[in-house]
Amino acid sequence: MAHKPLVHLIIPQLFQPLKRWGKGYLFEVHSPYLTTLLQGYSSKYQSSANGINASLFASLDIPIQDELPVAHYRYQAHCHSVPPKDSLLLCADPVHLVVGMSDITLTDKITDLTTAEANELIDLLNTHFKQDGLTFTIGSNSQWYLSSSKMESLSTTPLDNVLKKNIAHHPIQSDQRNWQALQNEIQMLLHSAPLNQYRETVGLPTVNSLWLWGGGKRINAKQRPSIILSDNAVSGGMLAIAGKCSYQQFLDKQSTSTLGGIDDTALAEFDFSAHLKGKLIIINESLVESAINDDPEAYQKELKRLEECLFKPLSALWKDKKITIQIDSCGGKLIEPQHTSRWKFWKKRLNSLSELSL
């Protein structure tokens, strides 16, 4: 085949827990098809591509050294409209902070709010901050936005990069506004909200802060993929808007709507011949929760599902040299499987994913 499509897999936390669990838990992660695929591989460092959002934009060759334009494109995926020009737009996602003796840890993204509860908190914020020219908008019940008519350049840290970490090391950098004072005011307002007082009494994490991030300006993508497939409609839709390409949802265990509206084996039937010169981006975020929560059993269970509906069909296509593959686990490194020479029969064969030195 003269031209082979490049399948670019973005699977956050695919490799990151392996060493930790191998040493501390004596837990071996098994993924036969992926392990076979990676018997030989080359790696390429992308030191700035740390975290899911940096990896998403890096896959389009959008510069990731600057502030990521997540809010601009995510807003369009949520609201189906373009944000106003010459205004500042930030993701303002509801979170729960825990204050310790010497640190402040972002322990939870709040994802269980009802529409009525999200609207109640948004109304509270908008009423309070109207005089400051700030507007809060709901994208989804767990993903909000803050907009200001005053455009400014700033530097923030993506939410997924600070989850379960001390936020003191990740303040917003700006010469034009005291963002720490604004965040303190938001926290004081939310602390006294009736909804938060109720959540506390029933043992639910309160929405005691908003994480502000992703305020970069729109940047034209240097690459235009043939198609983006994703288990996360927001990530996939956002990247498709930035890359000006089509998007399909697949491998979503929360939804019956899989790739092309059929079942989890549908990837094996996907027509790669329609993308001979193209780059296909496949995003799957299903390993993140179990990796962040240090739950190897749940991780292994989800990986087993991915084995059948993702790695097995891709491995067969790669073995027949119908596609090339890149794997990005969002840790700053691209992994590319290499076909090994037959004469290297002496080389030790890997038996589990945990044996990989990635």
URNOR-V8221 format. One record per backbone hydrogen bond with DSSP energy under -0.5 kcal/mol. CO is the residue of the C=O (numbers start at 1). NH is the residue of the N-H. Records with the same first field share a line. If there is no record, write none. Layout:
CO = NH + NH
//
This chain:
5 = 7 + 324
6 = 8 + 280
7 = 9 + 326
8 = 10 + 282
9 = 11 + 328
10 = 284
11 = 14
15 = 18
16 = 20
17 = 21
18 = 22
19 = 23
20 = 24 + 25
21 = 25 + 26 + 27
26 = 28
28 = 30
29 = 353 + 354
31 = 35
32 = 36
33 = 37
34 = 38
36 = 39
40 = 338
42 = 336
44 = 334
46 = 49
48 = 50
49 = 51 + 332
51 = 55
52 = 56
53 = 57
54 = 58
55 = 59
57 = 60 + 62
58 = 61
60 = 222 + 223
68 = 70 + 216
69 = 73
70 = 74
71 = 75
72 = 76
73 = 77
74 = 78
75 = 79
76 = 80
84 = 87
88 = 148
90 = 146
91 = 213
93 = 211
94 = 110
95 = 208 + 209
96 = 107 + 108
98 = 100 + 105
103 = 100
104 = 167
105 = 98 + 107
106 = 164
108 = 96 + 110
109 = 111
114 = 118
115 = 119
116 = 120
117 = 121
118 = 122
119 = 123
120 = 124
121 = 125
122 = 126
123 = 127
124 = 128
125 = 129
126 = 130
129 = 132 + 134
130 = 133
133 = 149
135 = 147
137 = 145
140 = 139 + 143
143 = 139 + 140
144 = 92
145 = 137
146 = 90
147 = 135
148 = 88
149 = 151
155 = 173
158 = 161
159 = 162 + 163
162 = 165
165 = 106 + 167
166 = 169
167 = 170
172 = 174
173 = 155
177 = 179
178 = 182
179 = 183
180 = 184
181 = 185
182 = 186
183 = 187
184 = 188
185 = 189
186 = 190
187 = 191
188 = 192
190 = 193
193 = 196 + 197
194 = 198
195 = 199
196 = 200
197 = 201
198 = 202
199 = 204
200 = 203
206 = 208
209 = 95
210 = 212
211 = 93 + 213
213 = 91
214 = 71
223 = 225
226 = 246
227 = 281
228 = 248
229 = 283
230 = 250
231 = 233
232 = 236
233 = 237
234 = 238
235 = 239
236 = 240
237 = 241
238 = 242
239 = 243
240 = 244 + 245
242 = 221
246 = 228
248 = 230
251 = 253
252 = 255
256 = 258
258 = 261
259 = 262
262 = 258
263 = 266
264 = 267
265 = 268
266 = 269
267 = 270
270 = 272
271 = 274
272 = 275
273 = 276
275 = 278
278 = 6
279 = 226 + 227
280 = 8 + 282
281 = 229 + 283
282 = 10
283 = 231
285 = 288
287 = 291
288 = 292
289 = 293
290 = 295
291 = 294
294 = 296
295 = 299
296 = 300
297 = 301
298 = 302
299 = 303
300 = 304
301 = 305
302 = 306
303 = 307
304 = 308
305 = 309
306 = 310 + 311
307 = 312
310 = 314
311 = 315
312 = 316
313 = 317
314 = 318
315 = 319
316 = 320
317 = 322 + 323
318 = 321
322 = 5
324 = 7
326 = 9
327 = 329 + 335
328 = 11
329 = 13
330 = 51
332 = 46
333 = 329
334 = 44
335 = 327
336 = 42
341 = 344
343 = 345
344 = 347
352 = 355
353 = 356
356 = 358
//
